[in-house]
Amino acid sequence: MYLEKAVIVNFRGIRKLCVDFQEDSTVLIGENHWGKTSLLRALWMVLGQGEQLCKFTKEDLYVPIEVSNENQIFDFNESDTQRPPIDFTEKSYSVNSDNLSTEKRHPFARFFNPILKRSSLKKLNKNNDARKNDKSFFDDLNKYIDKHLPEIEKADQYDSTDRHIRIDLYFKESLVSDKSIYDESLKPYWYFDKDGQYSLHYQIVAFQDENLNKFVTRHSLLNQNNQTHKFDECLKKAILTIIKLNPVFRLRDSRMEAANTTGSFYSKQPKLKELLDKLSEDNELSAEYVNSVVNGLVSNFGSFVEKYLTCYTSLDDKKDEKTQKRNLDDIVRRPVSLESLSNIKRMLKAPGINKSKALASYISINMLISNKDREIDPNSQPIIILEDIESRFHPSLLLSLWSILEQTQSQKIVTTNSGDLLSSIPLDSLRRLDRRVYDTICYKIEKHSLSYEDLRRIAFHIRLNRPMALFARTWLLVEGETEVWLLTQIANILGVSLPCEGIRIIEFAQCGLKPLIKLALELGINFHVLADGDEAGNKYADTTRAFIGKKKPEKYLTVLPHKDIEHYLYANGYEKTFKTASGLVSGKFFQKKSSSMDKIIDAAIRKKSKPGLALLLVDAIQKKGFGGIPKELIQMIETVRLL
């Protein structure tokens, strides 16, 4: 059997989280303090301590914090995992240049601070003379901010009464032959789920018992109707069997294990810890030294290594070569190919030290250290937890490590910040965690939500060329390179770092808009589309409206009032830049005064190219500063930040 799903309530940094897992590999991504470590810690405490029932303490309980809006202002950059709720309906304080210095401000005043400071009438520089009297612009911007304040989901509210830890683990029979369904101790507790497969529901609840005056932990198994079985010796034996058949191995940076190196296991095998430290710290290693430790590893723990690295010895080379042929569906689902099993085997059999041998040793030793003195059942299906495995590996070495790990006969749960690793896994293995005010939502790619053509386009434009875009909070979708250059610099003038805000600009002209919006919706990534005002731009706008439905279109779509970004900027104060770029300016006189806007823009593009012209416009905007940024682009960037 394997772990199909985990539901965590009120444990450490998690208030509510539900995650489902693949039978082979599941990769979790999400920002710091959003629940990844707490989730893995919960799994380790329940399934990683050997044949004993875990006990939680009061320190493991999640405690929400409520902060009054009247006294404190929410800072979106704070790192506190327990973020306070905000009354977004409060509009008693006007956000304008006249009262920015007062203590009582709109709850979002600090969020908009970088732009609002620059918009203060008292601090406008000489380049902003044209807007010194344009107070209506700032009033409009204030109304715009109020109109676009995000709404909090009703379920994601402060609750001080929910004071218990609850962890629900759902296990399902493996699709391959599964001996656990015949285990006598588990037979009374299996039930058929909606898919017609054998399932088990293991629940742990912990709370402060006022009568006993202590924090108690209760374990139980539930049936298909969520009714609890009576706790007795038979049920306890069944729970211990589940733990025995699903042992957790936690592979982390060796520095994180420093506090746990005093057990009897280390006294028996000190060379293993020494080798692990050297493998982790890039120390020089001789082939003789590695071989001596690895030979000892195999002789002392041969059955252990054989169990979890069985794929390296059980298959012949001919069969390996056949299994390496990938069909088109697998190629678009996992665009980056890993090392073949046959090549890994050849490297492991080769004399001397090499990359595969060192990495296999690293994995094996880590698993042994994680196991300590536990006895592992030969019928068990281990769960290997890998936390930020890229932290000590070069990207190419990381993929080699994953090539070996992927082949292990186990269920793997991985956390990573590596875009390269994301490109080497099936897209349906990805889980994106998104922290709201209190609760954490888990997003994944649902089956059949993306067509083969969608997957092909996403594989090339995102997974191969922009894999780090999957870590962004919001995508700003634009038509081409010109918008990327311009918007990046405009944001900089407004005091906004788009990457630090979690905003990624992605040009969609070659990929197409639909696949990107589909992917964003599936993974819970917010998006905003900037479209031109021509026929193609109107089609992109219609596509966006079709996806957002009844939601406010201005939150997800900006359509330029001109045919393209060049014509838009030409009409908003940059006519001279275009004329200079086109070569129609000689000294103080224009050579062709009668040239139309279209002809001047075309001439500028022909002479400078679109990217080159974009850089000239960037320079011109930078010289003008805030006063030279069109209103629509300021509003769009604020909208994207709100998303």
Secondary structure, DSSP 8 states (H G I E B T S, - for coil): -EEEEEEEEEETTEEEEEEE--SSEEEEE--TTSSHHHHHHHHHHHHSSSSS-----GGGB-------TTT----TT---SS-----TT---S--STTSTTSS---TTTTTTHHHHHHT-TTT--GGGGGGTT-HHHHHHHHHHHHHT-----TTS---SS--EEEEEEEEE--SS--GGGG-TTTGGG-EE-TTS-EEEEEEEEEEEETTTTEEEEEEEEE-TT--B---SHHHHHHHHHHHHHS-EEEE--GGGGGGG--SHHHHH-HHHHHHHHHHHTT----HHHHHHHHHHHHHHHHHHHHHHSTHHHHS-HHHHHHHT---HHHHHHS-S----HHHHHHHHHSSS--HHHHHHHHHHHHHHHHHTT----TT---EEEEESGGGGS-HHHHHHHHHHHHHSSSEEEEE---HHHHHTS-GGGEEEEEE-SS-EEEEE--TTSS-HHHHHHHIIIIIIT-GGGGG-SEEEEESSHHHHHHHHHHHHHTT--HHHHTEEEEE-TTT-HHHHHHHHHHHT-EEEEEE-SSHHHHHHHHHHHHHHTTS-HHHHEEE-SSSSHHHHHHTTT-HHHHHHHHT-EETTEES-TT--HHHHHHHHHHHH-HHHHHHHHHHHHHHHGGGGS-HHHHHHHHHHHH-
